[in-house]
Amino acid sequence: MTPASTSVDLSTPVPQIRLYSEWLKAVHGRDFATYEDLRRWSVEDLDGFWRSIWDYDGIESPTPFTTVLGDEAMPGTRWFVGAQVNYARHVFRHASAADAAGQPAIVAMDERGGQVTLGWGELRRQTAALALALRDRGIGRGDRVAAYLPNIPAAVVGLLACASLGAIWTLCSPDMGTNAVLDRWRQTEPKALIAVDGIFYAGKAMDRSVAVGEIRQQLPCIEALFLITSGCGEGEIVDSTDFTATIARDDAAVAAFEPEWLPFDHPLWILYSSGTTGLPKAIVHGHGGIVLATAAGRLHFDLGPSYSANNRGDRFHWYSASGWVMWNIQVGGLLSGTTICLFDGSPSGTRADPDWTRLWDFAGRAGVTWFGAGAAFFASCRKARIEIGAIAGTERIRALGSTGSPLPPDVQRWGTAQFAALGRPAIWWCNVSGGTEIAAAFMAGNPELPDTPGRLQCRHLGAAIEAWDAQGKPVVDTVGELVCTRPFPSMPLYFWNDADGSRYRDSYFGEWPGVWRHGDWVTIGGDGSCTIAGRSDATINRHGVRMGTAEIYAAVERLPQIADTMIIDVDSDGGDSHLILFVVPAEGQGVDAALEAAIAAAIRTSLSPRFVPDRLIAAPVIPRTLSGKKQELPIKRLFAGWPVAKVVSADTTATPEALPWYIEQAQRWQREAQAESNRRAGEAP
């Protein structure tokens, strides 16, 4: 794989947000002096803004819409009433021009060096072949199709095939344990499954044939199984259809296939929350909402057609596991006509001998021009003291993206210095924050705004984001709850199996009816930049992959050696985080190496190796509220250095005797963290 076929100029293209602003002025006579003026209009005139995005992006419908915003009440907002769209159709509008310009749709590589380049026409043919095979198996509008796939082109083909038919896509990464997968798919009852029999990750082949067999056995709703043979599977999976042979079909029916026109709010996919307070929420997004939000989002991501004169040869990569919403965001690059670059494997090679240049090497070989990853990845690269400039091809990168957790200012400055040495002194960082709930960003970047290390440059166009205090009043330059006060098109249509909508309302509108409460702490600065201070709930976020504490407890508390546990994820100023598991051992047991190994094995088997704790601490008791809930958030805040009086009170806990012990542990942690910070400062160049 070489970038020889690309031809993007190393100078930065004209930003998409400027092109849009110039179009607004020329076509609609709207002239905004500053970005803040544009943003304010976008949230005050939702009808005018989103109508402009529809027109500017060229979204098509065979039927006219009667209104942009049918009902502004949240939840239940109706957008573009009467319009018909299709996610896959919107992708393939780029096929002819991109193929004529020699720009591929997908460039993919795996950890062992396997390489695939897929043209737009070929992607469309494979999508049509799979869609017809699904239709032949009785799959149609509203049917769920599950996928147990890593970050490979087949997953993109699967999504587009389902979208073409109006079937609903639902994807889980094969690095998730079987129980976690079943917790999700038992709710949504897929009719078909696309699966891989094994994966290769971190230098190891991992069989998944047993897991696939168990999933099918536990889900009798699955009527058809399309199997990808990986070379890593060890068992035979009977009564399956060969996926590779299926997508090889090339006949008149495939050539004639067209994605169906669907109602604007027809379900596209189901994503899952992390399961913090029980079963993961099955979040349903619609075709139109995702297409529209992505159209606005590409202005912030600065993504244009790779076949255009302005963005010729652009290639977009965001490192992601397939089960993380950033996988959906990366695939969304196709909606912009942008070549996407997929990497399947560990970003650092083997765990025993990590090499943090691996992903940069992929980027150089694939011709990546836009490189995104979780904040922890960049922090790890800095700690490993890698030299990006020594890796061939990385000089082509013009933009860096970060999400998953706050990016520390010193890590961003390190990355900027790395690219300055490559001749790009003004490398643009697009730090974003949004989430699975909206499959988009609420806060993002703008290449025309000043650099803001450690912060997000701006609030997203069309997103009425504010920071609210406990009284529901907006605050500036003060930490508050992240809320969205007006509808955003990619908010969920609904949760699956939530007939009366009560779980959806309780999740996001329970605190302030009619106002979306996102669950993050945010500070909105006077200059418009934003800082995320972490989740205001108990979700564990490990390298951009989220998991609820309830799922971790379900995995470890089955062990007979354990009486009770509590887990917290504590951010450090180095950009990474530490997962701490407090363990109350069963009577006669102790917290030792054997128990640590048993806990690690339980989490690896049921969930993912990502959620194995960094430290186990034997605890006398787990603190709980008067209603019996574990006090994860107060203890996490103690470890983060919050004043005791602001986070926990003996009057609101059922275990006041535990507080002095946890306060002492938190103070010890803070001392250790400060010592480590001082040590790093002494080593800094």
Steps between C-alpha positions, in 0.01 A plus 500: 500500500643835399361852483634540147152515345400801709583855409390727784701818530689522827358849544173511691184502283243775537307408818156355443348736754628798298356356179165459674512854640578641156209301353265636769602853409475450124173302496313626806663836568600394851834646601650420841799689634610227744449131558304580815258709294452205262458255788246721677290524182520123454337432838256794501364427151494119488268500200722731296826333598400139439321590177829657386692183591250292299552720196875548535568127535270411212278263699240355263142385549249378240226665708506856639513565872218710643701646786856486635400473864159351549498511880778643715403316818772266630486206484285429197619774267409437135737620229442554126150361509409336170859458374651165399870419519740207520843498664648264240353693207657818638837322517489365147417836338880549509588174323526611136702816564731331751574204273560732206753691711670179614415556866410184698217466749691288753866437571539227763786325673524249782758445770683234300536724194206375297381773265177573314404796282136523398369729228162669526349294221628179657364604840163562338508161324586310820230691687241411238603133500464474877175694502348261247618200704341647812179569311499140376513392867192704577679802646319827439396827657524502876674163533816507710827369360775445755871504422783354707784655303823694552591821316515352150338591165242222542346694788457806278344283227265351760384838626438633149316185393267518798444873447417432136213271601376694801624221728646615833873451556639407843872435548710359784877469499640146528721611788185518714416199709205283405292606800537868414396431139198298608390772742469726197357269236248326722328837513501566127447142370691501172367291215841453335861497618819590314797367695870427486634172640816656647707814532867592524579764760813605688708232337262213578249298303175471693234243421142628495329193356382386844362846574316512167350159570386605845351825372298314240390240753389763750320706235247275320374812320806474270381330180806559280873508571752648257849394604841652425785251529794682657768233526489549879194287570550154647153348488255413228186709472231303319197625311656829401530691173840605371512880520785535250319293240181697564653839426680362191169488311509716188201471268222707351297505822799635693565765235135609506465514879413838653466586871139553603361844577402505867316742729736761645471350848529134398736314739858463372691330781489409866790604720533407866570694814750364746259335741588710805173442682393167354455368150656719231253737339429412137515839327326533163612767252330588173626527143410865459627618836840337449534624141407854606721511812792358302451764233538770765776309673720485190530878523661455842706196399601685182421204276433547131479268199838337436435542127446879521767752405500639853539165680657285230647189658382563857490183709320486834597262779372473855637208696207320657370167613192410299276518805587865575289778350815642338480206260167641381651848481789369289267317260303825481795646310358318198194727516740786421662315212817463707725194479501323837798303634431204729751334732415163656726415790685635800633856469812396688572143393547240771435571867832350601700722266288803406594710199304825479622575148279226349196718432711787369673257266159390371405864449816565302456191283129565439550866410288624792451878503256519794601292805275448802525286813408497868680749723667213685671391177674834459598499868652154460697613194643790698593274791673262259699795359432404141618723216215536251727674252710187468201310355469526123183658366385672819588840353178470297285526814330841517256444788496312829186394685455403862209381713406239761642702789642850542830552315756652740652828380857370523413199284346723234804728508726196466309393188514850357876510551534161329328629188679832511818299457335347191438841347143540628532756779128572506365143508129521582358307795132413473413399856138381512246390758158354441421135540308187427178675594512730195759327277641845439680782683358769725837677521759488228769677302528782250826542305444876485490545879806538725677194634366403845721227656306289746166645390243460224503798268127563479145384537360316199281682251132428562564365851352727769758401759528668840657431839236509774541530874294302748217752473478460122663834423760535222854578620815613321858430610355271770455125493142388451282226360517471121148554365346548156200729519362454148466195271794357308413274202702193603354472849358148535169416341432280802644212702420148387244325725405830665142514381386793713830689467548515876856368499600747231343792686654397831844464341528846346201709604442388859691787661350781291192401294538608139875561540762240403742426788801332345682370806828693463651779706590787270644849525414740218755778486436861419691444175260220400743215562391210720658270756356163594566406863383141467177307523249599760382141518693179569585390146847352459676632188811305405686622192177624350299182568228539760371238741260532786602408851201270527646276230838487674336411831301227330826351374704508821248462778418148390836397641450326837808674644329839475237649729465842337679732259502856369688634199605853405694644206731782610647734238860609534669816375704282265197440281432141596287360781527242774230242562478423872299210634417499869445146621335379817614136516270226616547374853826313535630632167765759419589727211806328357658413166265206451191716544645767273552238229146366547351849469703573186390171345133566582507844339690382194254216446175687565586850378835604356867516606467879481313497832746300708576726801836672530491466878314290757450641848366290786219699662321455833159585350351646183336840561133512408220751494195471721324333210778242469684635194878485489647848536731478202481863393575657842798271551626570149481871573692454823777328304489782244576749776159655563445642852338245730216735597393539136477135408394287793313536828447258784134605499441357155676168532398172656864428585637811676761288673667440161562865414817561703669201337411613147606857574838370618536284188414796276752725672768235460411469132529877456844500661616221268355679197674825594830321545461339157413837345810657655713216368365546146553874519862439591543274194327736254726649234 
